[in-house]
Structure formats: C-alpha cells, structure tokens
Amino acid sequence: MIQNKKIAIIGCGNLGTSIANGLLEQADFLAQNLHITKRNPSNLLYLQDKGVRVHSDNLIATKESDIIILGVKPYNVATILKEIKPALDKDHHTIISLATGITLDEMYAVVDPEMVVYRAMPNIAADINESITCICGRNNDIIKDEVVKNLFNSIGFSITIDESLMEAATVLGACGIAYVLRFMRAMIQGGIQIGFDAKTASQIVNQTVKGAAELMIQKNMHPEEAIDKVTTPKGCTIVGLNEMEHQGFSSAMVRGVLASYQKIAKD
C-alpha cells in the first residue's frame, strides 16, 4: 500500500534520513513521492539525485503529501504543527510524530481533534531496513493502521502498543540500540586485549551479536536457554559470565534502562 502514498518527512535529521533511506530501498517505492524538508537541507541534497524532493518549505511538503512524518525535536513539534495547520485536511492527511515524550493530547491541542495522528518510535537501524518501530494512534482505523504499519515494516518490523508504553518503547528500541553498540565496543576492546587486531575483533563480535539475535528470533528462545547450551561445568564461559555478574553487568544494564526511562518521564 505504501507505494501509492506520498510522504513528507519534515525536519529530516538522523532518524528521518534513516527512514528516507529505508523507503528508497523498497523496489516499489517511487522517490518522487517523497518530500524531505530541513531548515538548511544542504547535507540532504544528494538525495535529489535519486528523485527525492529536497527543500525547506514545510507547507508545500504537507500540501503534496498524504502522510506527514514529523522528525523534528520535541520542543519544535507544536511550532511545526502550527506552521502546517493551514494545509492540513483531516479527511486526507495522516500525521506521524517521531518525537520522544510528545503525547497525542499535546498534538491535538494544535491540530483538528478529528485528525488521524500517530506516534511512532523507530530506531536508526531503519537505514538498513532492520528497525523495530512501536506505534500508537488516535482516530485511526484498520486501514490507516495497515498503511502506517506497512510504512514502518518497509524499514524493519513494527508493533502496535498502548500510548502509555511509548516512553518505555523509546528506551528499549531507540536508546537500546546504543546500549547494544556500547556492549559491542567493550567486547571488541576485550578482544584486542587478548590478541586480535581491531578489524578482526570487530568482525568476530559483529557476527557473534548478529548470530545471537537471530538465534533468539528464529528459535523463539529465552536468552538463558541458549546460555545453558554454551556453559559447561568448570568451563571458560561460565567463569566469564560469573565475573561479569560479580562486577554488576546485569545490574548496570537494568539501571541504565531505568535511568533513561526516568529521564524521559521527568522531562
């Protein structure tokens, strides 16, 4: 369904660019159906060569699109909504906000209360069509839901959740990718210390983490079930795992998740 929709990404920063790149990877998506805007779009002009409309006019982007994705910072959402409001048609447009912490109620304080509005939280893996995107909406129906899920499925995998869980989804799905990358960096550093050069250590760690994730997905296993297959009595794996736990590995991860969540809740 998404191939027939015209899409505008307003305030196209890192996440918006990842979504744009993911969409452009779809064989049936027409580049000319995509508007991306930014106050200074000079670093996005390379996308013009692919047929994308790149400019700074949010009103034009809104008028010529069916779906408007707001990729702006949270403190700019209300300002942008006020700017594009004259071009919004509640019977035609669908608004999707990517802004952390901005509720549907806050957006409806600006736009028509009958407008179809969604919140969505993808992550930067959208750039390679491997994002997890959590979605919630209001005034939506089955058809609208399918269109929005189809959009985000084109850059990975999407699930629908209650709005009350959107901040938690931000922590696990968006912040979470940074947690995993920091874990990978630490593994690479350890690999260098025990003898590998940086490039080889990176190759081993990258494939190991990819393999672990695929194992969980394809086998539908709990992590501890898989760990039991690796740990042998008096073996080196259990020694390493126990040392990590003695140093607070799991506790540090949980505390990091909670700290991120508390930051969003506080703001």
C-alpha positions in Angstrom: 0.0 0.0 0.0 2.8 2.4 0.8 4.0 2.6 -2.8 0.9 4.6 -3.7 1.3 7.1 -0.8 3.1 10.5 -1.0 5.2 11.0 2.1 6.7 14.1 3.7 9.5 13.9 6.3 9.6 17.3 8.0 12.7 18.1 9.9 14.7 15.3 8.4 17.5 14.7 10.9 19.4 11.4 11.5 16.3 9.3 12.2 14.3 10.9 9.3 17.2 10.3 7.0 17.3 6.6 8.1 13.6 6.3 7.3 14.1 8.0 3.9 17.0 5.7 3.0 14.9 2.7 4.1 12.0 3.7 1.9 14.2 4.3 -1.1 15.5 0.8 -0.7 12.0 -0.5 -1.5 11.7 -1.6 -5.1 8.1 -0.4 -5.5 8.5 3.0 -3.7 8.8 6.0 -6.1 11.4 8.5 -5.0 9.4 11.4 -6.4 6.7 10.6 -3.9 9.0 11.6 -1.0 9.4 15.1 0.3 12.1 15.8 2.9 12.5 19.2 4.5 15.0 20.8 6.7 15.8 24.4 7.6 19.1 24.0 5.9 18.8 21.0 3.6 22.3 21.3 2.1 23.5 18.0 3.6 20.5 16.2 2.1 20.8 17.4 -1.5 22.5 14.2 -2.5 19.0 12.6 -2.3 17.8 14.8 -5.2 19.9 12.6 -7.5 17.6 9.7 -6.5 14.5 11.8 -7.4 13.5 12.9 -3.8 12.1 16.4 -3.4 14.5 18.1 -1.0 13.7 21.6 0.2 12.8 23.7 3.3 9.1 24.5 2.6 7.0 22.6 5.1 3.7 23.9 3.7 4.4 22.6 0.2 5.5 19.3 1.5 2.3 19.0 3.5 0.0 20.0 0.6 1.6 17.5 -1.7 1.7 14.5 0.7 -0.7 12.0 2.2 1.4 11.1 5.2 3.4 13.7 7.2 6.2 12.4 9.4 7.5 14.9 12.0 11.2 14.2 12.5 11.8 17.4 14.5 12.9 17.8 18.1 10.2 17.5 20.7 10.3 21.2 21.5 9.6 22.0 17.9 6.6 19.8 17.3 3.9 22.4 18.3 5.6 25.1 16.2 5.7 22.9 13.1 2.1 21.8 13.6 1.0 25.4 13.8 3.0 26.2 10.7 1.5 23.4 8.6 -2.0 23.6 10.1 -3.4 25.7 7.2 -2.5 22.9 4.8 -3.9 20.0 6.9 -7.0 18.2 5.8 -8.5 15.9 8.5 -10.1 13.7 5.8 -6.9 13.3 3.8 -3.8 13.6 5.9 -2.2 11.3 8.5 0.3 12.8 10.9 3.1 10.6 12.4 5.3 12.1 15.1 8.7 10.6 15.9 9.3 13.0 18.8 10.1 11.5 22.2 7.7 12.4 25.0 5.2 14.4 23.0 1.8 12.9 23.6 -1.2 12.7 21.3 -3.0 15.1 23.6 -0.3 17.7 23.1 -0.5 17.4 19.4 -4.3 17.6 19.4 -4.0 20.8 21.3 -2.8 22.3 18.0 -4.5 20.2 15.2 -8.1 19.3 14.5 -9.3 16.8 17.1 -10.6 14.6 14.3 -7.2 14.4 12.5 -5.6 11.0 12.3 -2.4 11.2 14.4 0.1 8.6 15.3 3.2 8.4 17.5 6.0 6.1 16.2 9.4 5.2 17.6 11.7 3.5 15.1 15.5 3.4 15.5 18.5 4.1 13.3 18.5 0.6 12.0 15.8 1.8 9.7 18.8 2.8 7.5 19.3 -0.9 6.7 15.6 -2.0 7.0 16.1 -3.6 10.4 14.3 -1.1 12.7 11.8 -2.1 15.4 9.1 0.5 15.4 6.5 0.9 18.1 3.3 2.6 17.1 0.1 4.1 18.7 -2.6 6.3 17.2 -5.9 8.0 17.6 -8.9 8.4 15.2 -7.3 5.5 13.4 -9.0 2.6 11.8 -7.8 -0.8 10.4 -7.0 0.7 7.0 -5.0 3.6 8.4 -3.2 1.2 10.8 -2.2 -1.1 7.9 -0.8 1.8 5.9 1.3 3.1 8.8 2.5 -0.4 9.8 3.3 -1.1 6.1 5.3 2.1 6.0 7.4 1.1 9.0 7.5 -2.6 8.0 9.3 -1.3 4.9 12.2 -0.3 7.2 12.1 -3.3 9.5 9.3 -4.6 11.8 6.5 -2.7 13.6 4.2 -3.4 16.5 1.2 -1.6 17.9 1.3 -0.7 21.6 -0.7 1.5 24.1 0.4 5.1 24.3 1.2 4.6 27.9 4.2 2.4 26.9 5.6 4.7 24.2 8.3 6.1 26.6 9.3 2.6 27.6 9.4 1.7 23.9 11.8 4.6 23.3 14.2 3.3 25.9 14.2 -0.4 24.7 14.0 0.2 21.0 15.7 3.5 20.3 18.1 4.0 23.3 18.5 0.3 23.4 20.4 0.2 20.1 23.1 2.4 21.7 23.3 0.1 24.7 24.0 -2.8 22.4 26.6 -0.9 20.5 28.4 0.1 23.7 28.3 -3.6 24.7 29.8 -4.5 21.3 32.5 -1.9 21.7 33.5 -3.3 25.1 33.7 -6.8 23.6 35.9 -5.5 20.8 38.2 -3.9 23.3 38.4 -7.2 25.2 39.2 -9.0 22.0 42.1 -6.6 21.3 43.5 -7.2 24.8 43.6 -10.9 24.3 45.4 -10.7 20.9 43.2 -9.7 18.0 43.7 -6.6 15.8 40.8 -4.2 15.9 39.4 -5.2 12.5 39.4 -8.9 13.2 37.9 -8.4 16.7 35.1 -6.3 15.1 34.3 -8.9 12.6 34.0 -11.6 15.2 31.9 -9.5 17.6 29.6 -8.2 14.9 28.8 -11.7 13.6 28.5 -13.1 17.2 26.0 -10.4 18.2 24.1 -10.9 14.9 24.0 -14.6 15.4 22.8 -14.3 19.0 19.9 -12.1 17.9 18.9 -14.4 15.0 19.0 -17.3 17.4 16.5 -15.6 19.7 14.3 -14.6 16.8 14.3 -17.8 14.8 14.2 -20.3 17.7 12.0 -18.1 19.9 14.2 -18.9 22.8 14.7 -17.3 26.2 18.3 -16.0 26.4 19.1 -18.2 29.5 18.0 -21.3 27.5 20.7 -20.5 24.9 23.2 -19.6 27.5 22.8 -23.1 29.1 23.8 -24.6 25.7 27.1 -22.7 25.9 28.1 -23.0 29.5 29.8 -26.3 30.5 30.8 -27.4 34.0 34.1 -25.7 35.0 34.2 -24.1 31.6 35.6 -20.7 30.5 32.1 -19.3 29.5 30.6 -19.7 33.0 33.7 -18.2 34.6 33.5 -15.1 32.4 29.7 -14.8 32.9 30.1 -15.0 36.7 32.9 -12.5 36.7 30.7 -10.1 34.7 27.8 -10.6 37.2 30.2 -10.0 40.2 31.1 -6.7 38.5 27.4 -5.8 38.2 26.8 -6.4 34.5 23.1 -7.2 34.6 22.5 -4.6 37.3 24.3 -1.9 35.3 22.2 -2.7 32.3 18.9 -2.6 34.2 19.9 0.6 36.0 20.8 2.2 32.6 17.4 1.3 31.2 15.7 2.8 34.2 17.8 5.9 34.1 16.9 6.6 30.5 13.2 6.0 31.3 13.3 8.3 34.3 14.9 11.0 32.2 12.1 10.8 29.6 9.4 10.7 32.4 11.0 13.7 34.2 11.2 15.8 31.0 
